[in-house]
Amino acid sequence: MLKDYLYTLEWISADSARVRLLPESPIYAAHFKGMPVTPGACLIQMASELVGASVGKTLDVEEASDIRFVHPVLPGEITELEFQYARPYPADQPDVWSVHILSGETLCARMKFTLR
């Protein structure tokens, strides 16, 4: 779990959440020294944690696709992220989620994944 290790939760709802990044996290010291950036794998994990929290259970990523990292999430420049999530598929695929990660108006990443 990355909550309280890489980010703190500002608020959460059924379709979105806002987090504050923790620039002192050891993850930034290791990725990358002198030019820290939030790892893409951490963004995916954060998204799954937030979707899980919004539905009240722990979820794991079973499959991920259509992942696009559009703008780097640099801890010195970006302090808050908003995660917008939805189930864009029919009821026969209830575990498939679409997630957009934004810093203000800037799209940082988007992804689709199956959570179980």
LUMGURO-345859 format. One record per residue: residue number from 0; residue in one letter; x, y, z of N, C-alpha, C in turn. Coordinates in nm, 2 decimals, decimal comma, always signed. Layout:
N
+-----+------+--------+--------+--------+--------+--------+--------+--------+--------+--------+
:  nr : rest :   n.xx :   n.yy :   n.zz :  ca.xx :  ca.yy :  ca.zz :   c.xx :   c.yy :   c.zz :
+-----+------+--------+--------+--------+--------+--------+--------+--------+--------+--------+
: NUM :    A :      X :      Y :      Z :      X :      Y :      Z :      X :      Y :      Z :
...
+-----+------+--------+--------+--------+--------+--------+--------+--------+--------+--------+
***
This chain:
116
+-----+------+--------+--------+--------+--------+--------+--------+--------+--------+--------+
:  nr : rest :   n.xx :   n.yy :   n.zz :  ca.xx :  ca.yy :  ca.zz :   c.xx :   c.yy :   c.zz :
+-----+------+--------+--------+--------+--------+--------+--------+--------+--------+--------+
:   0 :    M :  +0,08 :  -0,12 :  +0,00 :  +0,00 :  +0,00 :  +0,00 :  +0,09 :  +0,12 :  +0,00 :
:   1 :    L :  +0,05 :  +0,22 :  -0,08 :  +0,13 :  +0,34 :  -0,10 :  +0,07 :  +0,46 :  -0,02 :
:   2 :    K :  -0,05 :  +0,44 :  +0,03 :  -0,11 :  +0,55 :  +0,11 :  -0,03 :  +0,57 :  +0,24 :
:   3 :    D :  +0,00 :  +0,69 :  +0,26 :  +0,08 :  +0,74 :  +0,38 :  +0,23 :  +0,71 :  +0,36 :
:   4 :    Y :  +0,27 :  +0,65 :  +0,25 :  +0,41 :  +0,62 :  +0,22 :  +0,45 :  +0,71 :  +0,10 :
:   5 :    L :  +0,36 :  +0,72 :  +0,00 :  +0,39 :  +0,80 :  -0,12 :  +0,29 :  +0,92 :  -0,13 :
:   6 :    Y :  +0,17 :  +0,90 :  -0,07 :  +0,07 :  +1,00 :  -0,08 :  -0,02 :  +1,00 :  +0,04 :
:   7 :    T :  -0,09 :  +1,11 :  +0,06 :  -0,19 :  +1,11 :  +0,16 :  -0,32 :  +1,14 :  +0,09 :
:   8 :    L :  -0,43 :  +1,09 :  +0,14 :  -0,56 :  +1,11 :  +0,08 :  -0,62 :  +1,24 :  +0,13 :
:   9 :    E :  -0,66 :  +1,32 :  +0,03 :  -0,72 :  +1,45 :  +0,06 :  -0,88 :  +1,43 :  +0,07 :
:  10 :    W :  -0,93 :  +1,37 :  -0,03 :  -1,08 :  +1,33 :  -0,03 :  -1,10 :  +1,22 :  -0,13 :
:  11 :    I :  -1,22 :  +1,16 :  -0,11 :  -1,25 :  +1,05 :  -0,21 :  -1,40 :  +1,04 :  -0,22 :
:  12 :    S :  -1,45 :  +1,01 :  -0,34 :  -1,59 :  +0,99 :  -0,37 :  -1,61 :  +0,87 :  -0,45 :
:  13 :    A :  -1,73 :  +0,84 :  -0,50 :  -1,76 :  +0,72 :  -0,58 :  -1,69 :  +0,73 :  -0,72 :
:  14 :    D :  -1,65 :  +0,85 :  -0,77 :  -1,59 :  +0,85 :  -0,90 :  -1,47 :  +0,93 :  -0,91 :
:  15 :    S :  -1,41 :  +0,98 :  -0,79 :  -1,29 :  +1,05 :  -0,80 :  -1,22 :  +1,06 :  -0,66 :
:  16 :    A :  -1,09 :  +1,10 :  -0,66 :  -1,02 :  +1,11 :  -0,54 :  -0,91 :  +1,21 :  -0,56 :
:  17 :    R :  -0,87 :  +1,28 :  -0,46 :  -0,76 :  +1,38 :  -0,46 :  -0,65 :  +1,33 :  -0,36 :
:  18 :    V :  -0,53 :  +1,33 :  -0,40 :  -0,42 :  +1,29 :  -0,31 :  -0,31 :  +1,40 :  -0,31 :
:  19 :    R :  -0,24 :  +1,40 :  -0,20 :  -0,12 :  +1,49 :  -0,19 :  +0,00 :  +1,40 :  -0,19 :
:  20 :    L :  +0,09 :  +1,43 :  -0,28 :  +0,22 :  +1,35 :  -0,29 :  +0,31 :  +1,39 :  -0,17 :
:  21 :    L :  +0,39 :  +1,29 :  -0,13 :  +0,48 :  +1,31 :  -0,02 :  +0,62 :  +1,31 :  -0,08 :
:  22 :    P :  +0,68 :  +1,43 :  -0,11 :  +0,81 :  +1,44 :  -0,18 :  +0,92 :  +1,38 :  -0,10 :
:  23 :    E :  +0,90 :  +1,36 :  +0,03 :  +1,01 :  +1,30 :  +0,11 :  +1,01 :  +1,14 :  +0,11 :
:  24 :    S :  +0,91 :  +1,09 :  +0,04 :  +0,90 :  +0,94 :  +0,03 :  +1,03 :  +0,88 :  -0,02 :
:  25 :    P :  +1,07 :  +0,77 :  +0,04 :  +1,20 :  +0,70 :  -0,01 :  +1,19 :  +0,66 :  -0,16 :
:  26 :    I :  +1,07 :  +0,64 :  -0,21 :  +1,05 :  +0,61 :  -0,35 :  +1,12 :  +0,71 :  -0,44 :
:  27 :    Y :  +1,11 :  +0,84 :  -0,41 :  +1,17 :  +0,94 :  -0,49 :  +1,32 :  +0,94 :  -0,48 :
:  28 :    A :  +1,37 :  +0,90 :  -0,37 :  +1,52 :  +0,89 :  -0,35 :  +1,58 :  +0,79 :  -0,45 :
:  29 :    A :  +1,50 :  +0,68 :  -0,47 :  +1,55 :  +0,57 :  -0,56 :  +1,51 :  +0,59 :  -0,71 :
:  30 :    H :  +1,42 :  +0,68 :  -0,74 :  +1,36 :  +0,69 :  -0,87 :  +1,35 :  +0,83 :  -0,92 :
:  31 :    F :  +1,43 :  +0,90 :  -0,96 :  +1,57 :  +0,88 :  -1,00 :  +1,65 :  +0,98 :  -0,92 :
:  32 :    K :  +1,77 :  +0,95 :  -0,88 :  +1,85 :  +1,04 :  -0,80 :  +1,88 :  +1,17 :  -0,87 :
:  33 :    G :  +1,85 :  +1,28 :  -0,81 :  +1,88 :  +1,41 :  -0,87 :  +1,76 :  +1,46 :  -0,96 :
:  34 :    M :  +1,68 :  +1,37 :  -1,00 :  +1,56 :  +1,41 :  -1,09 :  +1,45 :  +1,32 :  -1,06 :
:  35 :    P :  +1,39 :  +1,33 :  -0,94 :  +1,28 :  +1,23 :  -0,90 :  +1,16 :  +1,24 :  -0,98 :
:  36 :    V :  +1,10 :  +1,13 :  -1,01 :  +0,98 :  +1,12 :  -1,09 :  +0,89 :  +1,01 :  -1,02 :
:  37 :    T :  +0,76 :  +1,03 :  -1,02 :  +0,67 :  +0,93 :  -0,97 :  +0,67 :  +0,81 :  -1,07 :
:  38 :    P :  +0,71 :  +0,69 :  -1,03 :  +0,71 :  +0,57 :  -1,12 :  +0,57 :  +0,54 :  -1,17 :
:  39 :    G :  +0,56 :  +0,50 :  -1,29 :  +0,43 :  +0,46 :  -1,35 :  +0,37 :  +0,35 :  -1,28 :
:  40 :    A :  +0,44 :  +0,25 :  -1,23 :  +0,39 :  +0,14 :  -1,15 :  +0,32 :  +0,19 :  -1,03 :
:  41 :    C :  +0,38 :  +0,30 :  -0,97 :  +0,32 :  +0,36 :  -0,85 :  +0,18 :  +0,43 :  -0,88 :
:  42 :    L :  +0,18 :  +0,49 :  -0,99 :  +0,05 :  +0,56 :  -1,04 :  -0,06 :  +0,45 :  -1,05 :
:  43 :    I :  -0,02 :  +0,34 :  -1,11 :  -0,12 :  +0,23 :  -1,13 :  -0,16 :  +0,17 :  -1,00 :
:  44 :    Q :  -0,07 :  +0,15 :  -0,91 :  -0,10 :  +0,10 :  -0,77 :  -0,19 :  +0,20 :  -0,70 :
:  45 :    M :  -0,16 :  +0,33 :  -0,71 :  -0,24 :  +0,43 :  -0,64 :  -0,38 :  +0,43 :  -0,69 :
:  46 :    A :  -0,39 :  +0,42 :  -0,82 :  -0,53 :  +0,41 :  -0,88 :  -0,61 :  +0,29 :  -0,83 :
:  47 :    S :  -0,54 :  +0,18 :  -0,82 :  -0,61 :  +0,06 :  -0,77 :  -0,65 :  +0,07 :  -0,63 :
:  48 :    E :  -0,56 :  +0,13 :  -0,55 :  -0,59 :  +0,16 :  -0,41 :  -0,71 :  +0,25 :  -0,39 :
:  49 :    L :  -0,72 :  +0,36 :  -0,47 :  -0,82 :  +0,46 :  -0,46 :  -0,96 :  +0,40 :  -0,51 :
:  50 :    V :  -0,96 :  +0,33 :  -0,62 :  -1,08 :  +0,26 :  -0,66 :  -1,13 :  +0,17 :  -0,56 :
:  51 :    G :  -1,04 :  +0,09 :  -0,50 :  -1,08 :  +0,00 :  -0,40 :  -1,14 :  +0,07 :  -0,28 :
:  52 :    A :  -1,07 :  +0,18 :  -0,23 :  -1,12 :  +0,25 :  -0,12 :  -1,26 :  +0,31 :  -0,15 :
:  53 :    S :  -1,29 :  +0,35 :  -0,28 :  -1,42 :  +0,40 :  -0,31 :  -1,53 :  +0,30 :  -0,31 :
:  54 :    V :  -1,49 :  +0,17 :  -0,33 :  -1,60 :  +0,07 :  -0,32 :  -1,59 :  -0,01 :  -0,19 :
:  55 :    G :  -1,50 :  +0,02 :  -0,11 :  -1,49 :  -0,04 :  +0,03 :  -1,42 :  -0,17 :  +0,04 :
:  56 :    K :  -1,33 :  -0,20 :  -0,05 :  -1,26 :  -0,33 :  -0,04 :  -1,12 :  -0,32 :  -0,11 :
:  57 :    T :  -1,03 :  -0,41 :  -0,07 :  -0,90 :  -0,41 :  -0,13 :  -0,91 :  -0,48 :  -0,27 :
:  58 :    L :  -0,85 :  -0,42 :  -0,37 :  -0,86 :  -0,47 :  -0,50 :  -0,71 :  -0,49 :  -0,56 :
:  59 :    D :  -0,69 :  -0,59 :  -0,64 :  -0,56 :  -0,61 :  -0,70 :  -0,58 :  -0,59 :  -0,85 :
:  60 :    V :  -0,48 :  -0,54 :  -0,92 :  -0,48 :  -0,53 :  -1,07 :  -0,46 :  -0,67 :  -1,12 :
:  61 :    E :  -0,56 :  -0,72 :  -1,20 :  -0,55 :  -0,85 :  -1,27 :  -0,49 :  -0,83 :  -1,41 :
:  62 :    E :  -0,53 :  -0,72 :  -1,47 :  -0,49 :  -0,70 :  -1,61 :  -0,49 :  -0,55 :  -1,63 :
:  63 :    A :  -0,39 :  -0,49 :  -1,70 :  -0,39 :  -0,35 :  -1,73 :  -0,37 :  -0,33 :  -1,88 :
:  64 :    S :  -0,43 :  -0,23 :  -1,94 :  -0,42 :  -0,21 :  -2,08 :  -0,44 :  -0,06 :  -2,11 :
:  65 :    D :  -0,41 :  -0,02 :  -2,23 :  -0,43 :  +0,12 :  -2,27 :  -0,37 :  +0,22 :  -2,17 :
:  66 :    I :  -0,25 :  +0,19 :  -2,13 :  -0,19 :  +0,28 :  -2,03 :  -0,11 :  +0,38 :  -2,11 :
:  67 :    R :  -0,13 :  +0,51 :  -2,08 :  -0,06 :  +0,62 :  -2,14 :  -0,01 :  +0,71 :  -2,03 :
:  68 :    F :  +0,12 :  +0,73 :  -2,02 :  +0,18 :  +0,83 :  -1,93 :  +0,21 :  +0,95 :  -2,02 :
:  69 :    V :  +0,13 :  +1,05 :  -2,00 :  +0,12 :  +1,17 :  -2,09 :  +0,21 :  +1,28 :  -2,04 :
:  70 :    H :  +0,22 :  +1,30 :  -1,91 :  +0,29 :  +1,41 :  -1,85 :  +0,36 :  +1,36 :  -1,72 :
:  71 :    P :  +0,49 :  +1,38 :  -1,71 :  +0,56 :  +1,32 :  -1,59 :  +0,51 :  +1,39 :  -1,46 :
:  72 :    V :  +0,50 :  +1,31 :  -1,36 :  +0,46 :  +1,35 :  -1,23 :  +0,58 :  +1,37 :  -1,14 :
:  73 :    L :  +0,63 :  +1,50 :  -1,14 :  +0,75 :  +1,53 :  -1,07 :  +0,72 :  +1,59 :  -0,94 :
:  74 :    P :  +0,77 :  +1,53 :  -0,83 :  +0,73 :  +1,57 :  -0,69 :  +0,76 :  +1,72 :  -0,66 :
:  75 :    G :  +0,86 :  +1,78 :  -0,72 :  +0,89 :  +1,92 :  -0,70 :  +0,80 :  +2,01 :  -0,77 :
:  76 :    E :  +0,73 :  +1,97 :  -0,87 :  +0,64 :  +2,05 :  -0,95 :  +0,49 :  +2,02 :  -0,92 :
:  77 :    I :  +0,46 :  +1,89 :  -0,90 :  +0,32 :  +1,85 :  -0,88 :  +0,30 :  +1,80 :  -0,74 :
:  78 :    T :  +0,21 :  +1,87 :  -0,66 :  +0,19 :  +1,83 :  -0,52 :  +0,06 :  +1,75 :  -0,50 :
:  79 :    E :  -0,04 :  +1,78 :  -0,59 :  -0,16 :  +1,71 :  -0,58 :  -0,20 :  +1,65 :  -0,71 :
:  80 :    L :  -0,27 :  +1,53 :  -0,70 :  -0,32 :  +1,46 :  -0,82 :  -0,47 :  +1,43 :  -0,80 :
:  81 :    E :  -0,55 :  +1,44 :  -0,90 :  -0,69 :  +1,40 :  -0,90 :  -0,70 :  +1,27 :  -0,98 :
:  82 :    F :  -0,76 :  +1,17 :  -0,93 :  -0,79 :  +1,05 :  -1,00 :  -0,94 :  +1,04 :  -1,03 :
:  83 :    Q :  -0,97 :  +1,03 :  -1,15 :  -1,11 :  +1,02 :  -1,19 :  -1,13 :  +0,88 :  -1,25 :
:  84 :    Y :  -1,23 :  +0,81 :  -1,20 :  -1,24 :  +0,67 :  -1,24 :  -1,39 :  +0,64 :  -1,26 :
:  85 :    A :  -1,41 :  +0,54 :  -1,35 :  -1,54 :  +0,50 :  -1,39 :  -1,54 :  +0,36 :  -1,44 :
:  86 :    R :  -1,66 :  +0,30 :  -1,45 :  -1,67 :  +0,16 :  -1,51 :  -1,74 :  +0,19 :  -1,64 :
:  87 :    P :  -1,66 :  +0,20 :  -1,75 :  -1,71 :  +0,24 :  -1,88 :  -1,77 :  +0,12 :  -1,96 :
:  88 :    Y :  -1,78 :  +0,01 :  -1,90 :  -1,82 :  -0,11 :  -1,98 :  -1,95 :  -0,17 :  -1,92 :
:  89 :    P :  -2,02 :  -0,25 :  -2,00 :  -2,14 :  -0,31 :  -1,95 :  -2,13 :  -0,38 :  -1,82 :
:  90 :    A :  -2,25 :  -0,41 :  -1,77 :  -2,25 :  -0,48 :  -1,64 :  -2,19 :  -0,62 :  -1,64 :
:  91 :    D :  -2,17 :  -0,68 :  -1,76 :  -2,11 :  -0,81 :  -1,76 :  -1,96 :  -0,80 :  -1,74 :
:  92 :    Q :  -1,90 :  -0,68 :  -1,73 :  -1,76 :  -0,66 :  -1,70 :  -1,75 :  -0,56 :  -1,58 :
:  93 :    P :  -1,80 :  -0,60 :  -1,47 :  -1,81 :  -0,50 :  -1,36 :  -1,67 :  -0,47 :  -1,30 :
:  94 :    D :  -1,57 :  -0,54 :  -1,32 :  -1,44 :  -0,52 :  -1,26 :  -1,34 :  -0,44 :  -1,35 :
:  95 :    V :  -1,39 :  -0,39 :  -1,47 :  -1,31 :  -0,31 :  -1,56 :  -1,33 :  -0,17 :  -1,53 :
:  96 :    W :  -1,22 :  -0,09 :  -1,51 :  -1,22 :  +0,05 :  -1,47 :  -1,14 :  +0,13 :  -1,57 :
:  97 :    S :  -1,18 :  +0,25 :  -1,59 :  -1,11 :  +0,35 :  -1,67 :  -1,07 :  +0,46 :  -1,57 :
:  98 :    V :  -0,94 :  +0,50 :  -1,57 :  -0,89 :  +0,60 :  -1,48 :  -0,81 :  +0,71 :  -1,55 :
:  99 :    H :  -0,84 :  +0,83 :  -1,52 :  -0,76 :  +0,95 :  -1,57 :  -0,70 :  +1,01 :  -1,44 :
: 100 :    I :  -0,57 :  +1,04 :  -1,46 :  -0,50 :  +1,11 :  -1,35 :  -0,46 :  +1,25 :  -1,39 :
: 101 :    L :  -0,50 :  +1,35 :  -1,32 :  -0,48 :  +1,49 :  -1,36 :  -0,41 :  +1,57 :  -1,25 :
: 102 :    S :  -0,33 :  +1,66 :  -1,30 :  -0,28 :  +1,77 :  -1,21 :  -0,34 :  +1,90 :  -1,26 :
: 103 :    G :  -0,44 :  +1,95 :  -1,19 :  -0,52 :  +2,06 :  -1,24 :  -0,59 :  +2,02 :  -1,37 :
: 104 :    E :  -0,56 :  +2,10 :  -1,47 :  -0,62 :  +2,07 :  -1,60 :  -0,53 :  +1,97 :  -1,69 :
: 105 :    T :  -0,41 :  +1,94 :  -1,64 :  -0,32 :  +1,86 :  -1,72 :  -0,34 :  +1,71 :  -1,69 :
: 106 :    L :  -0,36 :  +1,64 :  -1,80 :  -0,37 :  +1,50 :  -1,80 :  -0,23 :  +1,44 :  -1,78 :
: 107 :    C :  -0,21 :  +1,37 :  -1,68 :  -0,08 :  +1,30 :  -1,65 :  -0,07 :  +1,16 :  -1,70 :
: 108 :    A :  -0,18 :  +1,09 :  -1,68 :  -0,19 :  +0,95 :  -1,73 :  -0,33 :  +0,91 :  -1,74 :
: 109 :    R :  -0,35 :  +0,80 :  -1,82 :  -0,48 :  +0,74 :  -1,83 :  -0,46 :  +0,59 :  -1,84 :
: 110 :    M :  -0,55 :  +0,51 :  -1,80 :  -0,53 :  +0,36 :  -1,80 :  -0,67 :  +0,30 :  -1,79 :
: 111 :    K :  -0,67 :  +0,17 :  -1,83 :  -0,78 :  +0,08 :  -1,82 :  -0,73 :  -0,04 :  -1,75 :
: 112 :    F :  -0,80 :  -0,09 :  -1,65 :  -0,76 :  -0,22 :  -1,59 :  -0,87 :  -0,29 :  -1,53 :
: 113 :    T :  -0,84 :  -0,42 :  -1,51 :  -0,94 :  -0,51 :  -1,44 :  -0,89 :  -0,53 :  -1,30 :
: 114 :    L :  -0,98 :  -0,51 :  -1,21 :  -0,95 :  -0,53 :  -1,07 :  -1,02 :  -0,65 :  -1,01 :
: 115 :    R :  -0,96 :  -0,72 :  -0,92 :  -1,02 :  -0,83 :  -0,85 :  -0,99 :  -0,83 :  -0,71 :
+-----+------+--------+--------+--------+--------+--------+--------+--------+--------+--------+
***
